[in-house]
Amino acid sequence: MTDTWFLLRSGVCPAAENMAVDEAMLESSASLGRPVLRFYGWTEPAATFGYSQAYAEIARWTKLRPLIRRPTGGGLVPHDADWTYSLVFPPNHPWHALKAVESYRRAHEWLQQAFARVDVAAALASCGQKSVPGQCFAGAERFDLIHGGRKIAGAAQRRNRLGLLVQGSVQPAGIPAKRTDWESAMLDGFSFVGQVAWAGLNLDLRLRQRIGELVQEKYGQPAYNERR
C-alpha cells in the first residue's frame, strides 16, 4: 500500500525563519493531515540550541551567530556546513504514538538506509559516548548515526497534542557523498514504512503569515532566545 507524504524543499533561509517554519508546520500538522519531510539550508553560519537549555551557557560554547533557540530539545548544533531536515507527523499518525527513543531510532534508521544507497556505510550507536554534555555533536548518544568512528547525524524532537516534530542535522565532513544524492536516497522509501508517494507542499497564505509572526514575535527576538 502506498502512503502519500508531503515534501517541502525550502532552500536556504535565515536561522530564525528556519525555526519558525518547523514550528508553524507542527502547529498545522493536523490540518495538513500527512507527514512532511522538509529539506533546508542556511543563508549564513548559525547555531541552534535546545528549547530548555540556558543561553548564557550555550553562548560560551560557540562563536556562531545568530544563536537561536529551537522548538525541540537536544543540545547545541552548528549550522555552518550541515545538511538539515525536519519531519512533522500529525497526531493521528503512528509515529506520534511512539516513545521518543523509538521515533529517534526510526529516523536514524531511515538516514542509515539512505546513506547505504549512496555507498556510505553508517551504523547506529549502541550506547552513549557523550564527552561534553549539552553539545549535540561532541559525542554520540544511543541511536545516533556513526561513520568512520564519528557521529555524523543527530536529531531533536518535540511531541505534543498538535503532532510530532523531528529536527535533524547531518555533519557531512568526511562523507563521500553529495547532498543532492543523499536527499534523493531519502525519498526512495525505507523498509519499515513501505512505499511512499511524495507530493510537493506549497505553504499557503495562512502558514506564511504564521511563519512571519513566529519570526517577529519569537525566533527573531533576542528576548526570547536569551530568556533563560
Secondary structure by P-SEA (a helix, b strand, c coil): cbbbbbbbbcccccaaaaaaaaaaaaaacccccbbbbbbccccccbbbbcccccaaaaaaacccccbbbbccccccccccccccbbbbbccccccccccaaaaaaaaaaaaaaaaaaacbbbbcccccccccccccccccccccccccccccccccccccccbbbbbbbbbcccccccaaaaaaaaacccccccbbbbbbbbbcaaaaaaaaaaaacccccccccccc
